[in-house]
Every structure is written in C-alpha cells, then in structure tokens.
Amino acid sequence: MLAGVLIAESLRVGAQLTGVPLQIIELARVEMTSTGVDQPRYWTPLYFTAAESEASRPAAELATCLAPTGGWYTDFHTATDTFVVFADKVSATHGVRPKTAPRKGKAVMSNEHASCVFCGEFVLHIPGWASSVPSYRLMRATWQEDHAFVVGSLHFSCLRASPARSEFAAEFAQIATGHGREITYQAAGETQTLIQPGLGYVEQIFRGDECAIHRSDTRDSWLVREYAGPWYVLDRPQLEDIARGKRPRLDPGVERIVLPREPMADLADATLPELLDSLGVTDRYPGLAAGEPEYEFWKYFAPKRVLEYAVIATPPLPAEAAAFLRDYAPGYRPIDFDALERDDPRS
C-alpha cells in the first residue's frame, strides 16, 4: 500500500488526473500562516492511498498535473520508498523509517497505517501524548545524512527517548516559530527550492529550563514547546480555563484511524486502557491517567478496520509552563482580528 497527500490548490489550471486508482481517505481545509509566491492562504489537502504496485503510475501522472510556479510538490510513500513529485519531475528516495526494532509481540504497523516514526509501533492519537507530522510541513530529518522528510505519527515518549530528539526539536522550532522559509531539495538531479510553511508562533513569552512558550501573531493560540521535543497547542478556550483556575482540556474532536489488526471483540464497550492494552502500546503513554482522559467510541468499520473515536485530555505541561500560564492567563489581551484583517495584504 502507498499513502500520500496532494494539495488541491497545487494543480495547474486545466489539469486532469484520470485513470489512476487513488482512494481519497481524508479531505481537509487548513489555513497557512505563511505561503510562498503564487500560493493561497487556505489549502485543501487530499490524503490518498493506492496499491503499492501502482507507485510509478501516479508519480508520472501527478508530475504532469502540478503547477510549474509556486514551489508546489506532492509526495507519497510505500513501505520502503518515498516519492516526491514536482511539476514534470519525480524523485524517488528512502524516507524516514523507524530505527528502533519493534518489541516482540507488539502491534507493529506498516507505513500505510499510524506507525510511530521512531519505534514503528501503533500510534493512537491522544492529545498531549502523541501527534503527527503531515508531509506538507516539509520537516527535514536533519539528523540523517540525506535530510529526508519526516512524515507520520509519533509517541511523545518515543521522541523524548530518541537520540535525535535535539535535532528534531530544533527543526520543529524553526517551523513553529516562523512564517516560513525557503529550503532546497535534490530531485531528479536538480536542486528544487521549496517553501517550508511556518506555524506563526513568533512571539516568545516565556523561556524556562525545560520549555519555551510562544504566542501566535495571527490568532489566539499558544505553543508550549519542550526542549526534549514534545509540543502542546493551547487555544483561547484552554487559556480561559487556566485563567479561571481550571485544568486546560484538549479536545481535537473525532479521530479516524486504521487499526493494525482485528480488534478485541467488545471494542465498542472497551475503556481507553483496555484498548491500549489490546494494541500492546500501553507503556508508550506514561502518566496518561494523570491527564484524566475522556474516551468515547464512535464507530468501527470492520471491512477496513477503521476506528472512529474521541479523546479529551489534560496535557502534561511542564510545571514551569503551568506556573507561568497561571499568572499570564488572567491578564492576556485577545488579538484584534479586525485590525489583522485590515493589515493583511492577502485579504
């Protein structure tokens, strides 16, 4: 199986992608705080899968469909290779793969599923304990000689334990605390210039021994960034909870994920600890009970092993970050969005 993402806005006018058996598994709409020339502010990522035997076919077809201006690209990966497609160019390379041997008897995922980029085991997305790096972030594995791109899910516990945690954290900080930058990539024997989007958390409001806190300059959102790698995004509802003396709760909404094998018989009635235990990854979520997670089963689609669920949890913020935010939250001033709209040249 191959899996990838295509930005709808990257297609040239008049392009037609026909006869390629792609299955769209997720459609999203995201706002980019920084974009390149000829790139819009809002993007539409289309996440797709296809048979691995078809890898060369969509690569060639997509190369004819991408706009030649704007620094656009698309990418997809199989179990062993990553294809990066530019307008009229295709580059096949080895992507970032787990370097730690999976433990005997554990639920190990193949790359078309949610496998941790560090340990190779299944990742159930729980806010504060796991996250993912989408391919359109263009995050480079600077700790590898070829600086391949990091794409996929990760347990925060695995990130903290990884020898590459400092390099990962440094690369993530470049993306998170800026408005984007140009990076170069070797493809088809040529140097391609790409725009690595930034997240826009440009204002640092706290720096401690374990972490830093940054505020976005375009929305009421804050990033708590551990130097060991993990990160936590707090939006206005969480800060308002902190100001009222309550614990912030992260609620990412309904998640959809492909399970690595047929699940336990009573999946609909299982608790979160029972689910993690059945998947053999409980120890990848240390301290989860302290986050008081609220787990809700939504739906299970057996033919594709697709689980829909939701988890709300309190993130394990470093103590110094929690202490700072308790003092900061009562007096923060919300962003004046009318002023931002007037000053934004893209509006």
Protein Blocks (a to p, Z undefined) as FASTA:
>chain_A
ZZddddfklpcghiacehiacddfbdcddddfbdcehiafbdcdddddddfklmmmmmmm
mmmmpcfehhiacddddfkbccdddehiacdddddddfbdcdehiacddfkbccdfklop
acdddehiaccddfklopacfkbmklpaceddddfklmmmpmklmmmmmmmmmmmmmgbd
addddeehiacddddddehiabcfbdcfkbccdddfkbccdddddfklpacdddfklmmm
mmnopacdddebjaddddfbdcdfklmlpcfklmmmmnopmmmmghklmnopacddfbdc
fknopacddddddddddfklmmmmmmmmmmpccddfklmmmmmmkZZ
